[in-house]
Amino acid sequence: MNNTEKRQRRMKMAEAIKNGKSIAAVCAKFKMSYASVVSACREADIKPPTEHARSPVSAFQILKAVLDGKDALATADKFGICKQRIYAVISAARKAGFKV
């Protein structure tokens, strides 16, 4: 994806927020992180909603899916979240001593 396409995607994310979509919904639709969506809003001079928009999927649900053998992409698709969240949970689990 080139820079022009990335800019267009950021503008579409900001437009979705402007039209009333939640940050969580935009994260799921565009497979982007919370921080990326908020950054896109600020770039477009749109105030991001102050709602707690993190994924309602717990780290335990993600970890269980990974331990059951699903890869990051399949897990992200299953829960409607970005791969970055999957990798963050895997990293935290490894630091806590889990063999993932």
C-alpha positions as CSV (number, residue, x, y, z in Angstrom):
1,M,0.0,0.0,0.0
2,N,1.5,3.3,-1.0
3,N,1.3,6.6,0.9
4,T,-1.6,7.9,-1.1
5,E,-3.7,4.8,-0.4
6,K,-2.7,5.0,3.3
7,R,-3.8,8.6,3.5
8,Q,-7.2,7.7,1.8
9,R,-7.7,4.9,4.3
10,R,-7.0,7.3,7.2
11,M,-9.5,9.8,5.8
12,K,-12.1,7.0,5.5
13,M,-11.6,6.0,9.1
14,A,-12.0,9.6,10.2
15,E,-15.1,10.0,8.1
16,A,-16.6,6.9,9.7
17,I,-16.0,8.4,13.1
18,K,-17.5,11.7,12.0
19,N,-20.6,9.8,10.8
20,G,-21.1,8.3,14.3
21,K,-19.4,4.9,14.2
22,S,-17.6,3.9,17.4
23,I,-13.8,3.6,17.5
24,A,-14.2,-0.1,18.1
25,A,-16.3,-0.5,15.0
26,V,-13.8,1.4,12.9
27,C,-10.9,-0.6,14.3
28,A,-12.7,-3.8,13.4
29,K,-13.7,-2.6,9.9
30,F,-10.3,-1.4,8.9
31,K,-8.3,-3.9,10.9
32,M,-6.4,-1.0,12.5
33,S,-5.4,-0.3,16.1
34,Y,-7.2,2.1,18.5
35,A,-4.2,4.5,18.3
36,S,-4.2,4.5,14.5
37,V,-7.9,5.4,14.4
38,V,-7.5,8.2,17.0
39,S,-4.5,9.5,15.1
40,A,-6.5,9.5,11.8
41,C,-9.2,11.5,13.5
42,R,-6.8,14.1,14.8
43,E,-5.1,14.3,11.4
44,A,-8.5,15.2,9.9
45,D,-9.3,17.7,12.7
46,I,-12.1,15.4,14.0
47,K,-12.3,15.1,17.8
48,P,-12.3,11.3,18.6
49,P,-15.1,10.1,20.9
50,T,-14.1,9.9,24.5
51,E,-15.8,6.5,25.0
52,H,-13.7,3.6,26.1
53,A,-13.5,2.0,22.7
54,R,-11.1,-0.9,23.3
55,S,-12.1,-4.3,22.2
56,P,-14.6,-6.1,24.4
57,V,-12.6,-9.3,23.8
58,S,-10.5,-10.2,26.8
59,A,-6.9,-11.2,26.7
60,F,-7.9,-14.6,28.0
61,Q,-10.2,-15.2,25.0
62,I,-7.4,-14.3,22.7
63,L,-4.8,-16.4,24.5
64,K,-7.1,-19.4,24.5
65,A,-7.6,-19.1,20.7
66,V,-3.8,-18.9,20.2
67,L,-3.1,-21.8,22.5
68,D,-5.8,-23.8,20.6
69,G,-3.6,-23.4,17.5
70,K,-5.2,-20.5,15.7
71,D,-2.8,-18.1,14.0
72,A,-2.9,-14.3,14.6
73,L,-4.8,-13.5,11.4
74,A,-7.5,-16.2,12.1
75,T,-7.9,-15.0,15.7
76,A,-8.1,-11.4,14.6
77,D,-10.8,-12.3,12.1
78,K,-12.7,-14.4,14.6
79,F,-12.9,-11.6,17.2
80,G,-13.1,-8.6,14.8
81,I,-9.9,-7.1,16.1
82,C,-6.5,-6.1,14.7
83,K,-3.5,-8.4,14.6
84,Q,-1.6,-5.9,16.7
85,R,-3.8,-6.7,19.7
86,I,-3.2,-10.4,19.2
87,Y,0.6,-9.9,19.2
88,A,0.4,-7.7,22.2
89,V,-1.4,-10.4,24.2
90,I,1.1,-13.0,23.0
91,S,4.0,-10.9,24.0
92,A,2.5,-10.2,27.5
93,A,1.8,-13.9,27.9
94,R,5.4,-14.8,27.1
95,K,6.6,-12.2,29.6
96,A,4.4,-13.8,32.2
97,G,5.9,-17.2,31.6
98,F,3.4,-18.8,29.3
99,K,4.8,-21.0,26.5
100,V,3.0,-19.5,23.5
